[in-house]
Amino acid sequence: MSIVGDNIRKLRIHRGLSQTELAEAIGESKQLLYKYESGAVTNIPIAKIEAIARALRCSPESLVGWEEQKPPLPEEDEFPQVRMIARAGRKMSEEDREKMLQLLKVAFPDKFDD
């Protein structure tokens, strides 16, 4: 596996994305993303590196190993349930996301200070 491929895979998993979700976010096929991650394709175009970095919320430099990756925000590691909710939310329509927010506000009114 290449450094770039390994970094893509680690960050994708950390962000709670499947290969299909990341591939869709960058406008590529799951198969090509697999080739990036496995190191089968090592000459990833710069535009794709930038798109992957945007989707994974990191810098292109850290993705290719030119700079140290910043540690994730603590809440991202501490609350895997929040990642699950966010992942479900990406699969919902805007209307469904609004319904989910309203349900949370009703269930936990003291946690939402609007």
C-alpha positions in Angstrom: 0.0 0.0 0.0 1.2 3.5 -0.7 1.5 6.4 1.8 -1.2 8.3 -0.1 -3.5 5.2 -0.4 -3.0 4.4 3.3 -3.8 8.0 4.3 -6.9 8.0 2.1 -8.1 4.7 3.7 -7.4 5.8 7.3 -9.1 9.2 6.9 -12.1 7.7 5.1 -12.6 5.2 7.9 -12.1 7.9 10.5 -14.7 10.1 8.9 -17.1 7.2 8.8 -17.4 7.0 5.0 -17.7 3.9 2.9 -15.7 3.6 -0.3 -18.9 4.2 -2.2 -19.7 7.4 -0.3 -16.2 8.8 -0.8 -16.1 7.8 -4.5 -19.5 9.5 -5.1 -18.2 12.7 -3.3 -15.2 12.9 -5.6 -17.1 11.9 -8.7 -15.3 8.5 -9.3 -16.1 4.9 -9.1 -15.7 2.7 -6.0 -13.3 0.6 -8.0 -11.0 3.5 -8.8 -11.1 4.6 -5.1 -10.1 1.0 -4.1 -7.2 1.2 -6.5 -6.1 4.5 -5.0 -6.3 3.0 -1.5 -4.6 -0.2 -2.3 -1.7 1.5 -4.1 -2.6 -0.1 -7.5 -2.8 3.5 -8.9 0.0 5.7 -7.6 -0.1 8.6 -10.0 -3.4 10.2 -8.7 -4.1 13.4 -10.5 -3.6 16.6 -8.4 -7.3 17.5 -9.0 -8.4 14.2 -7.5 -6.0 14.6 -4.5 -7.6 18.0 -3.9 -11.1 16.6 -4.2 -10.3 13.7 -1.9 -8.8 16.1 0.7 -11.9 18.3 0.6 -14.2 15.3 1.1 -12.0 14.1 4.0 -11.6 17.6 5.5 -7.8 17.6 5.4 -5.1 19.4 3.4 -3.8 17.9 0.2 -0.3 18.1 1.7 -1.2 15.9 4.7 -3.0 13.5 2.4 0.2 12.9 0.4 2.4 12.8 3.5 4.1 16.2 3.0 2.9 17.5 6.3 1.9 15.8 9.5 -1.9 15.1 9.7 -3.6 17.1 12.4 -5.2 15.1 15.1 -9.0 14.8 14.8 -11.2 16.8 17.0 -11.8 15.1 20.3 -15.5 14.8 19.9 -15.0 12.9 16.6 -13.1 10.1 18.5 -15.1 10.2 21.7 -18.6 10.0 20.2 -18.9 7.3 17.5 -22.7 7.6 17.8 -22.4 11.1 16.4 -20.5 9.8 13.4 -23.3 7.2 12.9 -26.0 10.0 13.0 -24.0 12.1 10.6 -23.6 9.2 8.2 -27.3 8.5 8.3 -28.0 12.2 7.7 -25.9 12.2 4.5 -28.3 9.6 3.2 -31.4 11.6 4.0 -33.2 14.3 2.1 -33.1 17.8 3.5 -36.7 17.4 4.7 -35.7 14.2 6.6 -32.7 15.9 8.2 -35.0 18.7 9.4 -37.4 16.1 10.9 -34.5 14.4 12.6 -33.4 17.7 14.1 -36.9 18.5 15.3 -37.1 15.0 17.0 -33.8 15.6 18.7 -34.9 19.0 19.9 -38.1 17.5 21.4 -36.2 14.6 23.0 -33.4 16.8 24.4 -34.8 20.3 24.7 -32.2 21.3 27.3 -29.3 20.6 24.8 -30.5 22.9 22.1 -30.2 26.6 22.9 -31.7 28.3 19.9 
